[in-house]
Amino acid sequence: MTGALAPGLFAGNTILVTGGTSGIGSATATLFAELGASVRVLGLPPADPGDLPTHERVEWVEADVTDSAGLAGWIGAAGRIDHLVNCAGLSRDRREYRAESWERVLAVNLGAVLVASEAARERLAENRGSIVNLSSMFAFFGSRDRPAYSASKGGVSQLTRSLAAEYAPLGVRVNAVAPGFVVTPLARGVLDDPAATEAVLARTPLGRLGTPAEVAAVIAFLCSPAAGYVTGAVVPVDGGYLAC
């Protein structure tokens, strides 16, 4: 899974991944561990226990990121933090037009990003570390089927730029990735609908869906010294979907 990333690239580093129990978060935690880091994952149990990262250098702490005081406390007790990856995500599709679902999705996808970032701020500054947030292609355009998800991811992109400006004097870089259609539990609505999948592939120049590992590799790059002059960026990882 490490691809072109150098073995041992993150040896001696401690990485904190919120929402790292499935999908892109799980793949990210596993990749950092394979690259030598110690990884602490915060998140709720996945629907499929097989989605959990199993690498020996990955520790899982069960946590609800919408518990702001708990989230800040867990991060404060984590000790050294070199990089923070905010991957916790939720979509409730058309139910997001209801107030309860709207508020829950924004709390998970957007509110928790600020809480985690602020809680890790001083530790990251000590190590001139970085933050990578999980945005989405829906940050670039709306979705009639998932209004809260789209709004939250647009917020993540703008929050990323704001935090990049705020944290730069501390030596902390802040970036985001914006995945397109990736094979994860969150994409089941598309994956289980052949017509929807066909429409996605017809617009995607690379002609296929992405994998969590491909997004994880870009996250690792953004945390690496190779991205030392990159901050405030929102990087699409979408097979060219946004180019069409």
Number of C-alpha atoms within 10 A of each C-alpha: 13 17 10 7 15 10 12 14 16 23 14 12 21 22 28 27 29 30 29 33 31 27 26 28 30 24 24 30 34 26 24 28 26 21 20 18 22 23 27 22 25 26 20 18 18 15 11 10 10 10 18 22 24 15 15 11 17 24 16 20 16 13 17 18 25 20 14 17 11 13 19 19 13 16 22 17 9 15 11 17 26 24 28 27 29 27 27 27 25 18 22 18 17 15 15 20 16 11 10 10 18 22 14 18 24 24 19 22 30 27 20 24 27 17 19 25 23 16 20 25 20 17 20 24 19 14 16 16 26 29 31 28 28 27 32 26 22 20 21 16 11 16 15 10 15 19 20 29 28 25 21 25 25 21 18 27 25 17 21 27 18 13 20 22 16 13 21 16 10 16 16 26 30 31 27 28 23 21 25 24 23 24 17 15 15 17 14 11 12 17 18 10 10 11 11 13 16 15 11 18 17 13 16 20 15 13 14 17 16 18 19 18 22 19 23 25 20 18 24 24 13 25 25 16 13 10 13 15 8 14 23 20 17 24 19 21 22 25 20 14 20 16 10 7
